[in-house]
């Protein structure tokens, strides 16, 4: 079968691929690998590489396919509908299948779109090949079976982005690639859960250390990889696995530097484990500090405290680990004073890279339910689910000009005097203008 595999990826807009928004979509990558393994012909359309809808239309018109498969996250829900319409304009007999997080978490809303012929939910590697043997006589809505043994799956299809990804992190040399070592998350943060458990199940599934290292050696040999990022929600949650990774990476003589994600509480409990990671090439750690308010951290069930955040920052500095700091403003019930506490915390931690976000109620999460139940959600388009600091208002009762100021101060320092305010407002206007151009 000829399949057109489409990734909208328009969170940063058209033509964003060349501007560094070229992260690898591992869901698309594994689906492409599975389809090719089954003998299907796959054509890949990444909208981030195109300049606008006109080019999308011409590319789809020129493509030869029986089935268009669109990967849909919430921010791409409306673009996905437009893509389906373009496919149907080419021929009303062509079929469209959508899958990904949004169809899984918002199945009823997705099924209401008439141009979506098939809705596939959850993980696809086991079930999708079986369904395609029955095409086009397959159910409108299908749920994928969980693949328990991740080692049994093929390596993601790197031909979709053979040049690698933008590194984001200073010191990590190109070609740079991201990999995933697990699916699922142990933790209970309400801005994310139970959505992730709904997608991946209640248990974390990990690939074996040897399976991961085999992929890294493949990337080094065939794609000249110089550095990488382990794209798990929390790479360090199983201490024994991490120790085995460190020992075997060293034993195989793999010098590539890398980044991974951890938590403040784990860093505080196991600084020795962080040191072992440094010894085998860890340079950057992504850490979700989230808030400088203990009450807010408890409200979102983060499972960490402000003092742990500060101590984790100190440990990373001592070990020479550069920090990519994730934190947010504008949470429901959060006060202005609590936002100021977050600013003060970030000024004390002084990470090498600041990554402030605006709280956005993610479908399927406890905080999404909270916002719906309290009539707080004011997002009126899929683009509104972007989390960047310039992405607009999300919920009622939040002063978003103040939020913008807190974002600015957390990175740049206090806004003082007329010149400080002028700089802050000018940056806000320019950021909003760039944002509107990319949609």
Number of C-alpha atoms within 10 A of each C-alpha: 15 16 20 22 20 21 22 23 25 21 23 20 22 21 17 19 20 12 11 13 19 18 16 17 15 17 17 22 18 19 23 27 21 22 19 14 12 14 10 16 14 18 16 16 19 18 23 22 20 18 13 15 15 9 13 17 15 12 12 19 14 9 14 11 17 16 21 24 24 25 24 24 22 23 21 23 20 16 19 24 19 14 24 25 17 19 21 16 14 16 11 11 11 15 20 21 19 25 25 21 24 24 23 25 22 14 16 12 11 20 17 9 12 11 20 22 20 21 24 24 22 22 21 23 22 15 17 18 16 13 16 16 12 10 13 13 9 14 14 12 16 18 16 16 14 16 16 13 11 18 16 10 15 15 19 20 17 19 13 18 15 14 15 22 19 20 21 13 18 11 13 21 16 16 19 25 27 21 17 16 19 19 19 19 23 14 17 16 19 22 21 20 22 20 20 20 20 16 20 18 16 13 11 14 17 20 18 17 19 14 15 21 16 13 14 23 17 14 21 18 10 11 18 16 20 18 24 25 22 18 18 20 22 23 21 21 18 11 13 11 16 18 17 14 20 20 16 16 21 14 10 10 9 15 12 19 20 25 26 22 20 18 23 23 16 19 22 20 12 13 16 12 18 23 18 16 23 19 15 21 18 24 22 25 20 22 24 21 27 23 30 24 20 16 15 20 18 15 17 20 15 20 14 19 20 20 15 18 24 19 17 24 25 17 18 23 16 11 15 14 23 21 24 22 21 18 22 24 28 26 22 22 12 17 16 16 10 19 24 20 19 25 24 17 20 25 15 12 20 18 20 14 17 16 18 20 20 24 23 27 27 23 20 23 20 20 24 21 17 15 19 14 10 11 11 18 18 14 16 9 12 15 21 18 24 21 20 18 22 21 18 20 22 25 21 16 13 19 13 19 13 14 21 21 17 26 26 21 18 24 17 11 15 14 16 11 8 9 10 13 14 13 13 18 16 12 14 17 12 12 14 15 12 12 17 12 10 14 12
